[in-house]
Amino acid sequence: MADLPADNSALMSAALESILYGFSVLMFIGTIWALTYKRRMQDVNRLIAVVAILLLLVSTVHMVVAIVRIENGLVKYRNTWPGGPVAFFTDVTEETYVIKHALYIFQTVLADGVLIYRCYVLWQSVRIIILPTLLWCSIIVTGIRAVYGNSQATANPGDVFAVDVEKWIIAFIVSTLATNLLCSGLLVYRIWKIERHVSKVRATTSTTMPIVRVLVDAAVLYSVMLFGFLICFLTASSGESVLSDMVVPIISITFYMVLIRITINSRHYLSTAGARRTTEVMEQGNVQQYPLKPLEVHISQFTQDDSTSGYKVGNETRPSTRNTEEC
């Protein structure tokens, strides 16, 4: 992909991004359903709902800008841009290029901030999120500096791998990759630790391990994309333009898949707990409705009389058929 022309890579990235964007829209619909199904509006987690909507809006605007960029490079400025479409798509100072990468930075900051927030909620400790927060601040600084450097690259406007800009982009990728791996590891370890303690006294099956699996899947998916993005910059490959567009809907997808899994899991837990509670209440009601009463035991004594060869039960006598005494 290192020799792929810029106009070809732009078409490829737009096609792949559109496919992933469509899948992210479906995931967003599933997320909203999971958050609002059979719930009152005051019971909906508004913070998570706002973040989900913002991620969809950013992905949508990024998709629109990518389409406009393709139209400008291949149609509108095809014969008027100096150098043609190839020069247009390699110009890092071009308006649509700067807007796309600014949207990518914003979405990364938003998603990583939510990931840090999840760590704090689960651990309930500020010390746990000190390092992730520092990395998050590094993401903001390096991301803004990279976008600003691209917009002001008058010396080498057609070289995204210029030394002054490249170092900030690499620092941004490393920071977000470290934040993702660290926070995902903290979440998985915390859930696994809680599950190990609870499983010792619980008779039912685990309800948190599916969350661990989906957290690992989301972390692996996002990390693979970031590793590929980093390798493209280290090797000066034109594939970075393809991956930079693909990673935007992937961020939304990983966020939605984790949220849907957590919501479904919590609903299953609440329904199971409610069923157990209902059973307990019914059993207690039955005990109160039918209280235990003293049990009276009547014992009749059977006495054998050899003179009449019969059993006497009270005043009644009947022929004997057995020669032993019963009690």
N, C-alpha and C positions, 0 to 999 in steps of 0.2 A: 504494500500500500504506500510505500515511500515515494514511488514514482507516479502515483495517481494524480492526474491533473486536477487543479483546484475546482474547475467547473464540474467535473465528474464527481468529485468527492462531495460537492455541495448538493448535487442531485441525490446522491446516495444517502447522505445524512438526512435530507428532507423526507425521503421515502421511509427510511427506518424510523425516524422520529414520529412520523404520522401514524405508523402502525402501533408503536408503543403509546402514543398519545391516546389512540382509540381504546387501547386496553386500560389505560389509567382512568379514562372517563367511566368505563364500566366498573372499575374498582371504586371510584368515587361514589357512584350510585349505590353500590353495596355498602360502603361506609356510612352514608347518610341513612340507609335503611337500618343498619345495625345500631346506629345511635338513637334513632327515633321510633323504632317499631315497638308498639305497645308501651310507650312512655309518654308522660306528660312533658310539656315544654320546659318546665322548671326542673325536671329531672335529667335533662340532657346536659352532657358535659360541654359547655359553651366554648371553652378554650380550645378543646380538641376540634370541635366543629368549625370554629373560625380558622384554625390552622389548615384543616382539610379543604375549606373553600379557598383560602389564599393559595394553597399549592395548585389547585385546579386553575385558578385565575392566572397564576404565573405561567403554568404550562400552556394554557391557551394563548396568552399574549406571545409567548416564545414561539409557538407554532405559527401564529399569524405573521410575526416578524420574519420567520424563516421563509414563508411563502412569498412575502413581499421582496425579500432579498433575492430569491430565485428569479422572480419576475423582473426585478431591476437589472440583475446581471445578465440574464439571457435574452431579455426582450427590450426593456426601456433604454438601457445604456450599452447595448450590444455593440453598436457601431460608433458610439460617441465617447466611450470611456477609453482613455489612453492605455493601449495594450490589450483591449478587448475583455471578454468575460474572465479569462484567467487572471489578469491583473486586478479586475474588480473583486474577485473572491479572495485574493491574497492580500488585499489592502486592509490592514488592521485598524486604520483610522476611519474607515467607512462607517456611516451612521448606524446602519442595521447591524453591523458586526459588533459595535460597542454596546448597543442596546441588548443584543442577545446574550452577551457575556455578563452584562450587568444583571440581567434577570437570573442567569445561572448562579451568580454569586449570592443574590438575595435568597433564592430558593435553598441553597446550601446552608446559609446562615440560619434560615428558619427551621429547616429539618433537623440540623444538628442541635439547635437550641431546644427543640422538643425532646430530642434524645437525652440531653443532659437533664431536662426537667423530669423525665421518667426515672432516671437514676436517683434523683433527689427524693422523689415520691416513694420509691421502693426502699431506699436505704435510710431515709429520714436522717441524713447527716450532711452537714455542709462541708465537712472535711473531705468526703468522698468525691465531691464535684469540684474541688479546687483546681486540680490539674485539667480536667475536661473544660472548665470555664476558661482557663488560661489558653488552652488550645483553641477554644471558640473565639476568643478575642484575637488570636493570631489569624484565624480564618478571615475575620472582618478586615483586619489591617492589610494583610497580604492580598486579599481579593480586591479591595478598593484600589490599592496601589497598582495592581496588575491592570485593572480596567483603565485607570487614569494613564498609566504608561502606554497602553495601546492607543488611546485617543490622542496622545501627544507625540507619537512616534513619527516625527517629521523626517528624521535622518534615514530610517529604513522602514517606510510604511508597508512594504510588501513582505516583510520578514517577521513572522510571529515568534521566531526563535532568536531574536536579537538578545544579546546578553543582558541588557538592562531590564527587559521585560520578562525574559525566560526565568530568571532566578526568582522573581516574585510569583510567577505562575507555579513553579515547582514547589515553592514554600507553601503556597495555598493548597496544592494537592496533597502534600505530605501532612499538613495540619488537619485537613478534613478526614484523611485516611486514618490518622492516629486517633482522632476523636471518635470516629465510627467504631474502630476496633476496641478502643478502651471502654467506651460506654456499653457497647454490646456485650463485652466480656463481663463487666460489672453486673449487668442485668441478668445474664445467664447464670453467673455464679451465685447471685443472691437468691434467685428463684430455686436453683438446685439445692442450695443450703437449707432453705425453708422446707422444700419438699422432702429432703432427707429426714429432718426432724419430725415432720408431721406424719410421714409414712410409718413411723414406729408405733403410733397409737391409732392409726386409721385403718378401718377394715375395707373401705371402698377403694376404687381405682383412682389413680392420679388425675387431677384436673388441671395441673399446671405444666406438665411436660409438653403438651401440644404448643403452649406458648413459647417454651424454650426452643422447640424445633423451628417455629416460624421466625423467632428472633435470629437464630443461627442462619436460616435460609436468607433472610433479608440482609444480614450483615455480609454474608458471602457474596450475594448478588451485587451489592453496592461496592464492596471491596474489589471484586474482580474488575468492575468497570474503572475504578480509580487506579488500580494497578496498570491496566492497559493504557489509561490516559497518561500516567506518569512515564511509562515506557516510551510512548510516542514522543513525549517532549525530550526525554533523555537521548533518543535516537534521531531526533529531528524528522519524524515521520509525519506526512500529511494526514495520516489517520486521526490525528488529534481533532481535526474539524468534525469528523464523523462522530467520534466518541463524545465530544463536548455537547453535541446536540442530542445524542441518545441519553446522556446521563440525566437530563432534565426530567423527562417523564419517568425514568427509572427511580428517581428520588421520590416522586409521588407514589409510584407503585409499591415500593418498599414500606412507605409510611402507611398506606391503606391496608396492605396485607397484614401488618402487625396489629393495626387497630381493629380490623374485622375479627381476627383470631381472638384477641383479648375480649372483645364485646360478646362474641358467641360463647366463649368459655365462661364468662361471668354470668350470662343468662342460664347456661346449663347448671352452673353451681347453685344459683338462686332457686331454680326450679326444683333441683334435687333436694336442697335444704328445705324448701317449702313443703315438698311432699313428705319428707321425714317429720317435719313439725306437725303437719296435718294428721299424720298417723298417730303421733304421740297424743295430740289433743283428743282424737277419737277414742283412743284407748283409755285415757283418763276419764272421758265422759262416760264410757261404758262402766268403768269401775264405780263412778259416782251414781250411775243409774241403777246398777245392780250391786249393791253393797254385799259384802260377805256376812252371812248369818251363822250363829252357832249351829253345829251339826249334832243332832241327837242320834245316838246309836242304841238300838234295842237288841238285846241279846236274849235269846230264848234258850232255856236249858232243857236238854233232852235227857230223860232219866230212864234207864232200862229197868224193868220189873220182871224178875225171873218167874214169878208165880203166874203172871198172865201172858208172858212171852210177847209183850207189846211195848210200844213207845207211848209215854204219857207227855203230851204237850198241853200244859194248862189242865183243862178238864176234858180234853179230847184224847181218846185212845184209838190207835190204829195198829194193825198187825205189824209185827217186826219182820224186816227183811235183812237186817244187818246185825251182827253180834258185837259191834264196837260202839263206844260212846262218842258222840259228836258234840262239839261246842260251837 
